[in-house]
Amino acid sequence: TACALGTMFVEFPKSTYTLKEGTFNVDQRYKVISVIGRGAQGLICAAKDTMSQETPEVAIKKMPNAVDEITSCKRMLREVRMMRHFQHDNLLMLRDVMFPPSSNVLMWKDIYLVTDLMDSDLHQVISSNQEISDDHVQYFLYQLLAGVAHLHAANAG
């Protein structure tokens, strides 16, 4: 533990993974495997959850400097609130939010969100050289409408 101004701060044990695209400091239960993409707000890695039998493979999204700017912080909070609130097969589910290494809020930089690991995303499919068939369009449309129907039923839209 560390002490500052008479307040005790707890250090949370982390595992550090240095990848070509950046460094991941994650809870020890997660074993980072590889970078799988970059989202609008951060870097995403595939990882193994060593404590879960149900979903051993997860995606970890690193949101760098998430609390430094008000806009970034609001986006992160909005994303977390929505993923926690809406639980449906057609919507990405939040599994975990990792605390930064220190309980001292002034030292917080990066936030890590843990979600289910998807086989692919729409951007990868659209960007690939594979021809998009009518079956693809029907499948994407069904997934989209099922998710929107759930949001509508939850009075979120």
Phi, psi and chi 1 to 4 in degrees:
 res  aa     phi    psi   chi1   chi2   chi3   chi4
   1 THR       -  158.9   61.5      -      -      -
   2 ALA  -121.5  154.9      -      -      -      -
   3 CYS  -123.4  130.8 -175.7      -      -      -
   4 ALA  -142.4  124.8      -      -      -      -
   5 LEU    53.3   38.1  -58.7  174.1      -      -
   6 GLY    77.6    3.0      -      -      -      -
   7 THR  -104.5  134.9  -55.5      -      -      -
   8 MET   -86.6  131.9  -64.3  -62.4  -73.9      -
   9 PHE  -113.6  136.1  -62.9  113.5      -      -
  10 VAL   -96.4  137.7  178.0      -      -      -
  11 GLU   -99.4  129.0  -64.6  -67.2  -35.6      -
  12 PHE   -94.8  129.1  -59.5  104.6      -      -
  13 PRO   -64.8  135.0   19.1  -25.4      -      -
  14 LYS  -130.7  156.1  -59.9  -71.3 -179.8 -178.2
  15 SER  -106.6  136.7  -64.5      -      -      -
  16 THR  -108.5  129.8  -59.5      -      -      -
  17 TYR  -121.5  120.8  -64.5   88.2      -      -
  18 THR  -100.6  116.1  -56.6      -      -      -
  19 LEU  -114.3  166.6  -53.0  166.1      -      -
  20 LYS   -56.1  -37.8  179.9  179.7  169.1 -174.6
  21 GLU   -85.6  -12.7  -66.6   83.0   -4.7      -
  22 GLY   157.0 -178.1      -      -      -      -
  23 THR  -105.8  136.9  -58.4      -      -      -
  24 PHE  -114.5  125.4  -89.2   63.5      -      -
  25 ASN  -112.3   99.7  -65.7  -52.5      -      -
  26 VAL  -119.4  162.1  -62.1      -      -      -
  27 ASP   -56.5  150.6  -68.5  -10.8      -      -
  28 GLN   -64.9  -16.8  -67.8 -179.3  -19.6      -
  29 ARG   -71.4  -17.8   72.5 -177.6  -78.0  173.5
  30 TYR  -103.2  137.1  -60.2  107.2      -      -
  31 LYS  -116.3  107.8  -55.6  -67.1 -179.2 -150.1
  32 VAL   -69.0  132.7  172.6      -      -      -
  33 ILE  -101.2  -55.3  -60.6  167.3      -      -
  34 SER  -164.5  161.8   64.4      -      -      -
  35 VAL   -76.9  133.2  173.2      -      -      -
  36 ILE  -116.2   -8.8   56.7  173.3      -      -
  37 GLY   168.7  178.5      -      -      -      -
  38 ARG  -129.8  124.9  179.8  172.7  -66.0  -79.1
  39 GLY   -95.4 -177.8      -      -      -      -
  40 ALA   -63.3  -28.1      -      -      -      -
  41 GLN  -116.7    1.2  -61.2  170.6   -2.4      -
  42 GLY   173.8 -177.9      -      -      -      -
  43 LEU   -92.7  141.7 -171.8   63.8      -      -
  44 ILE  -122.4  130.8  -56.4  165.4      -      -
  45 CYS  -121.4  150.5  -78.0      -      -      -
  46 ALA   -84.6  143.2      -      -      -      -
  47 ALA  -148.0  164.9      -      -      -      -
  48 LYS  -109.5  129.9  179.7  172.5  175.6   46.3
  49 ASP   -92.4  106.0 -176.9   -9.7      -      -
  50 THR   -72.8  -10.8   60.9      -      -      -
  51 MET  -106.1    3.0  -63.9  179.4   69.5      -
  52 SER  -117.5  125.9  174.4      -      -      -
  53 GLN   -85.5  -31.4  -52.5  -62.7  -23.0      -
  54 GLU   -69.3  -50.7  179.5 -174.9  -34.6      -
  55 THR  -132.8   80.2   55.0      -      -      -
  56 PRO   -70.6  -24.4   23.0  -29.9      -      -
  57 GLU  -104.7  127.6  -67.3 -177.1  -20.4      -
  58 VAL  -133.4  167.3  -64.1      -      -      -
  59 ALA  -110.8  137.4      -      -      -      -
  60 ILE  -118.5  122.3  -59.1  175.6      -      -
  61 LYS  -103.1  120.2  179.0  178.5 -176.1  178.8
  62 LYS   -93.0  120.9  176.2 -176.7  179.2  179.4
  63 MET  -106.5   94.9  -58.9  175.1   85.1      -
  64 PRO   -68.6  140.7   22.2  -27.4      -      -
  65 ASN    50.0   40.4  -56.5  -44.9      -      -
  66 ALA   -64.0  -25.6      -      -      -      -
  67 VAL  -106.4    8.4  -64.8      -      -      -
  68 ASP   -78.3  -35.3  -75.2   -6.2      -      -
  69 GLU  -118.5  142.7  -62.9  176.4    7.9      -
  70 ILE   -60.2  -42.6  -68.9  174.5      -      -
  71 THR   -62.9  -46.0  -56.6      -      -      -
  72 SER   -62.2  -41.9  -62.5      -      -      -
  73 CYS   -64.2  -42.8 -166.5      -      -      -
  74 LYS   -63.4  -41.5  -75.1 -179.4  179.6  179.2
  75 ARG   -62.1  -44.3  -75.8 -177.4 -175.0  146.0
  76 MET   -63.9  -44.8 -174.7  -98.2  -49.5      -
  77 LEU   -64.1  -39.4  -72.7  172.0      -      -
  78 ARG   -62.4  -44.8 -176.0 -177.9  -44.4  120.6
  79 GLU   -62.5  -45.4 -176.4  174.1   -7.5      -
  80 VAL   -63.4  -46.6  167.7      -      -      -
  81 ARG   -61.5  -43.2  -72.6 -177.7   65.1 -162.8
  82 MET   -67.1  -44.1  -71.6  178.0   69.5      -
  83 MET   -68.5  -30.8  -74.5 -163.6  -60.3      -
  84 ARG   -73.1  -35.6  -75.0 -173.0   63.0 -155.6
  85 HIS   -76.1  -44.4 -179.6   72.6      -      -
  86 PHE   -96.6  114.5  -58.0  113.0      -      -
  87 GLN  -121.0  109.4  -64.7 -175.7    1.4      -
  88 HIS  -156.2  151.4 -172.0  -92.4      -      -
  89 ASP   -59.8  -26.8  -71.0  -18.2      -      -
  90 ASN   -96.6    7.7  -62.7   96.4      -      -
  91 LEU  -125.8  141.6  -59.7  172.4      -      -
  92 LEU   -64.3  132.4 -165.7   60.1      -      -
  93 MET  -106.1  135.3 -170.6  168.3  114.4      -
  94 LEU   -81.0  122.8 -176.3   64.2      -      -
  95 ARG   -94.3  -35.5  -63.0  -96.5  172.7 -147.5
  96 ASP  -162.3  150.6 -168.6    8.8      -      -
  97 VAL  -122.0  123.0  177.0      -      -      -
  98 MET   -89.4  133.4  -77.9 -175.8 -104.0      -
  99 PHE   -69.5  145.3  -71.4  104.4      -      -
 100 PRO   -62.4  165.0  -25.7   36.0      -      -
 101 PRO   -56.2  -27.2  -22.9   30.9      -      -
 102 SER  -117.6  147.1  174.4      -      -      -
 103 SER   -79.5   -4.8   63.1      -      -      -
 104 ASN   -76.3  108.0  179.3   -5.7      -      -
 105 VAL   -58.1  -30.6  177.3      -      -      -
 106 LEU   -66.5  -18.2  -61.0  174.3      -      -
 107 MET   -97.5   -1.9  -65.4  176.7   64.8      -
 108 TRP   -68.5  133.7  -75.3   15.3      -      -
 109 LYS  -126.8  -71.0  -67.1  -78.9 -177.3 -151.6
 110 ASP   -97.6  144.2  -54.5  -29.5      -      -
 111 ILE  -116.9  140.7  -58.4  -66.9      -      -
 112 TYR  -119.0  126.1  -64.8   87.3      -      -
 113 LEU  -109.2  132.5  -55.2 -179.7      -      -
 114 VAL  -109.2  125.6 -179.7      -      -      -
 115 THR  -130.7  177.2   62.6      -      -      -
 116 ASP   -64.4  149.4  -66.2  -34.4      -      -
 117 LEU   -89.6  121.5 -179.7   63.2      -      -
 118 MET   -93.7  150.5  -59.7  -74.1  112.6      -
 119 ASP   -65.4  -35.3  -65.6  -28.5      -      -
 120 SER  -159.2  173.3 -177.0      -      -      -
 121 ASP  -130.6  166.9   64.2   22.7      -      -
 122 LEU   -60.8  -36.6 -171.2   55.7      -      -
 123 HIS   -61.2  -43.1  175.2   70.9      -      -
 124 GLN   -62.4  -41.1  -73.1  176.4  -30.7      -
 125 VAL   -66.7  -45.8  173.6      -      -      -
 126 ILE   -66.2  -37.9  -68.7  171.7      -      -
 127 SER   -76.9  -17.8  -58.5      -      -      -
 128 SER   -73.0  166.4   74.3      -      -      -
 129 ASN   -81.4   -5.2  -67.9  -30.4      -      -
 130 GLN   -67.1  136.2  178.8 -178.1   -0.6      -
 131 GLU   -72.0  135.3 -173.0  174.3  -38.4      -
 132 ILE   -88.1  115.8  -62.1  176.5      -      -
 133 SER   -87.5  172.1   67.9      -      -      -
 134 ASP   -61.7  -34.3  -72.4  -16.3      -      -
 135 ASP   -63.5  -40.4  -71.9  -19.2      -      -
 136 HIS   -59.3  -49.1  -75.7  108.7      -      -
 137 VAL   -60.9  -43.4  173.0      -      -      -
 138 GLN   -63.0  -42.1  -72.7  177.6    3.6      -
 139 TYR   -64.5  -47.9  178.0   76.7      -      -
 140 PHE   -61.8  -42.8  -63.4  142.4      -      -
 141 LEU   -64.4  -41.8 -169.2   57.1      -      -
 142 TYR   -61.2  -47.3  171.2   78.4      -      -
 143 GLN   -59.7  -44.6  -62.1  -62.7  -38.4      -
 144 LEU   -62.2  -48.3  177.7   68.4      -      -
 145 LEU   -67.5  -35.3  -68.1  174.6      -      -
 146 ALA   -65.0  -41.4      -      -      -      -
 147 GLY   -66.1  -43.9      -      -      -      -
 148 VAL   -64.4  -39.3  169.6      -      -      -
 149 ALA   -61.1  -39.9      -      -      -      -
 150 HIS   -65.6  -44.0  179.6   71.8      -      -
 151 LEU   -61.0  -41.8  -67.0  175.1      -      -
 152 HIS   -63.6  -42.8 -179.6   69.2      -      -
 153 ALA   -64.4  -27.6      -      -      -      -
 154 ALA   -88.7    6.6      -      -      -      -
 155 ASN    56.4   43.7  -67.5  -38.8      -      -
 156 ALA  -105.9    5.3      -      -      -      -
 157 GLY  -128.2      -      -      -      -      -
